[in-house]
């Protein structure tokens, strides 16, 4: 572990307000399509072991205590108090919160109060479009309201985020669609959809991305492994990245693992592209230093951002922050010990990755 400045978590979600039993806790810990292998639990993962290493001391228990004991202590404290202790023990001082997921999750203001930290909203483009569709009666009103809503959200959100690549599963066509193409796609989608349906039309997704690009707010693009069966190699976003160069909007490639080297390469080639180092570390646990070192091989140090990618469990905010600090300490500490880096340079790079880059990209005070 090394001393870091305050951490800016540049992408996360809120935490659940409800008490959790073993099964529901595990479901949040590792997202799978079925139960764990017989005789095991979903704590038997790198993420589960990291939770048992870093979280029990924040609740007054010894590291690596059994899951049942940990969850009993969590219930004893209550969901609010346990969450408060965990979040305040993470070392994160600013959260950028994607509010676009369903469920009983805390919003930015509630997360800020529980953690005694700052919190800002990230607007998910697809959810915004789905909300507009629910209240728009015609194609023309939908398209007009959509543009107005995106530009209105840019007034208060620090960034937009999109899962367009994951939903399409293919390379994004780089050019914005024409007006006729957009009207036709909107008509077909609105006629077929029911309230609550997700936006999955490729033309409308492209249209939505280009509206966001026009606002100048940073745009986060999900890549890597997503929901079961969804995967996007960041390289497939290359044409879109190239077309948006010079327009004044920064692109942040989220969750690139296991394609994190590709995301880092794009960040090194294009001035407006940044690479996220977060979710890869939570997933790889004790191997986090190896993954972080691979990102540092290719991306300039001013183009890498920390995030926890946490959702639902405050434990995941803790694990994201602790693994990042530990991995950074191991990697940079080894380079300093070998004489490859000067200590002062290591301290400066730590500051960039931990908070400096995020504050610059998102315009944070």
N, C-alpha and C positions, 0 to 999 in steps of 0.2 A: 504494500500500500504506500502511496506517496501523497503528499499534501497537494490538494488541487484547490483552485478557486471554486467559487460557487458553481454548481452545475445547472445548465439550462437544458431541460428535457424537451427537445425540439419536436417530439411527436409522442403522444400518449393518449389514453382515454381516461374517463373517470373510473371510480371504484364503486363496487356494489354496496348498496345500503342495507342489504339483508344478511341475516345470519346464515352460515353455510355449514352443512354437514360434510362428512368425509367425501361422499360421492359428488356433491355439487362443488366442493372445493377442488377436487381433482379435475372435474370437467373444465374448470377455469384455468387450471394449471397447465394442462396439455390438451389441445383440441384435436380429437381423433374421431373417427367414424364408428368406433366400437369400443368395447371394454379392453382393459389391459390383458396381457398374457396371464394365463391361470397361475395363481400363487403369487402374483405381483400386484403392484398398484402403480398409478401414474406418477407417484413420487419417485419411482425407479427410472428417472430420466436425469439428464444433466441439469435441467431446470429445477426438478424436484430436489435434487441433492443441494443445489445452490440455495434454495429456500431454506432447507434445514441447516445449512451452514450460517447464513447471514441474518435470518429473521428471529430465531428464538431469543438471542440475547436482548433484542429490543423489547421483548415481552417478559423479560426476567427469567429466562430459561437458559440452559447450557446449549452450545452449538451442537448440531447433529442429533438433537433429541428425537425420539420416535414421533412419527406423524400424529398418532393418536394423542400423545401428551401435548403436542404443540396445539392441536385443534381444540383440546379441552381447555387449555389456557386462553386461547382466543375467545372461546365462548364465555369463559369466566369473566374476562374483561369487558365483553360486549363489543359488537361490531364497530361502534363509533370510537370507543377508547382504543381498541386494538389498532384501528385504522389510523388514528391520530398519532399513536406512538410509532407506528411503522413509517408513515409518511414523513414525520419530523426527524426520524432517524436515518432517512435516506441520504441527506445532504443535498437534495435538489432544492434550489431556491426559486426557480421559475419553471412553470409548466406551460407547454403549448398543447392544448387539448382539442382533439378531434371529437366534435359533439355529434357526429353523424351516425352513431350506432344505436340500435334499439336496446332496450333493457333499462333496469332501474339503476342507472349510473349517475354519479354526481357530475354536475356541470363545473365549469371553470371557477365560479364564485365559491361554491361549496368545497371544491378541492383546495382552493387557496386558503380558506378558513381552517380546514382540517390540518393542512400541512404547514400553516404559518409561512406561506410562500406566495409569490405572485403567480397568476395564471391568466392565460389569454386564449381566445378561441381560434381554432382552425375550422373552417367551414368545408364540409364534404359536398362536392359539387353534385354528385348523383342524388343525394338525399334532398338537396335544395330543389333540383329539377322535379323530383317526385312530388314534393310538397306543392310546387307551383302547378303541376298537372292536376292535383286533387282539387284545385280551386279555380281552374281555368276552363271555360266552357267551349271555346273554339280553338282551332289551330293558331289563328293570328293572335288571339289574346294570350295563349300559352307562350308563344315565342316572344311577344312583347314583354310579358310579365317575367319570363325567364331572364332576359337581358337586364331588365330593371332590378331583379332580385340579386343577380350576381354582382352588379355594380354597387347596389346598396350594401351588400354584405362586405364588400371591400372597404367600406368606410369604418367598420369596427373589427373585422377579423385581421389577424396578423398574416394569414396565409390561406390558400385553398389546398384541398387534397382531393385526389381522384384515384379510383380503382378501374379506370377505363381500360387500361392494358390487361388487367387480370380478367375483366369481364369479356373482353374480345378474344383474349388468348392468342392473338396474332400481332404482328407489327402494326403500329398505328399508321394509317395513311397520313403523310405529313401535311398536306395542304388543307386549309379549311374548306368545308363543303359549300357549294353555291346555294343561293337563296331558294331556288326551285327544289333542289335536292333536299334541303332542310325542311321545307314545307311538306313535301311528299312523305318524308320519313316521320315527321311529327303527326301527320294525319293518320298514317298506318298504325303508329304506336298508340296514339290516343284512342283510336277506335277499338283496338284489341285489348287494351289494358284494363285491369280492375284496380280499385283503390288498394294501395299497398304494394303493387307490382314494382319490381326494380327496373330501373332504366338500363336496358341492355342493347338498344339499337346503336350500331356502330356509327351511323351518320350523326345522330343526336349527341353521342358521346364526343365525337370530334368537334362538333359545333360548340358544345359546352366548354371544352378545353380552350378553344380559341377565344371565347368570350372572356374566360378567366385570364388568358394571356394579355388581353387588351387592357385589363385593369392595372397591370404592373405589379400586382401582389405576387410573392413567391408561390410557386405551384409545386406541390409534392405529388410525385407519381409513384404508386405502389408497384414494386417489382419483386422478383424472387418467388419463393413458395408462399402462396396465399392459402385460401380455403382448399380442402381436399380436391385434387384434380385441377386446380388453377395454378398456373406458373407462367412467369414472364421473365425471360432473360433480358436484363437491361439493354443489351445490344439491339434487341428488337425495337427499342425506342429511338434508335440512332437517327433515323430520318426525321422524326419529329423534333428531336433535339437540334439537329442541324438547321432545320427550317426556322426555329424560334431564336436562333442566335442573333444577337444585335437588336432585339426588340425591347430590351429593358426589363424582361421578366426572368428571374432566377428559377431554375428547376432543381428540385431536391429529389434524388432517387432513394426511396425508402425501402428498407427490408431486402436488400439485394441478395442476401444469402440464399442458396449457395453460390450465387453468381457475383459475390461481393468484389472480386477482382475486376469484373467487367464494369461494374458501377464505378469503381475507383478509376479505371482507365478513362471512362467518359468524363469524369470530373477533371482528370488531368488534361484532356484534349480541348474541352469546351469551357470558355471563361464563365459561362452562366450556369454551369452544372455543378452540383454538390452531391457528395455521397454520405449516406447515413451509416453510422457504425453500430447502431443500437441493438436491434432485434437479433442480429447474428450472435452477439455475445451472450444474450440471455439463453438462446437455444443451445449454445455450445458449452456453457458452463465452465468447467475446469480447463477446457481447451480454448477459452476466450482469447488468451494472449496470442495464440498462434493465428487466429483469424484477424485480430487487430493488426498484427505485424504484416499480414498479407495486404490489408487495406493501405497501410502506411508505405508499402513498397511502391504503389502506383499513383496514389492521389497526392497532390500537393497538400501540405499541412494546413493551408488556409482554406481547404475545400472539404474538410471532414467535419461532420457534426455528430454530437452525442444525442442519443435518445434511448428511452427504456422500451418504447413500444408497448407499455403496460396497458392492460385492459382488465377491469373487474376486480383483481386482487391487488391491494396495496403492497403485498409481498413482491409483486413483479416490479414495482417501482424501486423497491429496495435492492432487489437482485440486479436489476439493470444498472443502477448506480454503483453498487459495490463491485460488480464484475468489471465494469468500465475502469474504475479506479485501480483495481488490482491488476488488470491486464496492462493498463498504461504504465503502472509502476514496474511491472516485470520487463516489458519491452524496452522502455526508455532507460530504465535503470541498468539493464544489461548493456545497452549501447554506450552509456556513460562509463560504466565500469571497464569496458573494453577500450575506452579512449576514442571511440568513433564519434561521440558527441560530447560537446562541452556541457557542463551542468546548467549554465545559464541558457543555452539553447533548448535544453530539455524543458526547463521551467517555462520558457516562452511558448513552446509547442503545446504543453499541457494547458496553458491558459487559452490558446486558440481552440483546441478541441473541446475543452470542458464548457466554455461559455462564449469566448470572444467571437468565434465564427458565427454562432447562432445570433448573437446580439447584432452583428453587422448585417446579416442576411435579412433578418426579420424586423430590423429597425427598433430594437428594444433599447430602453434607456440603460 
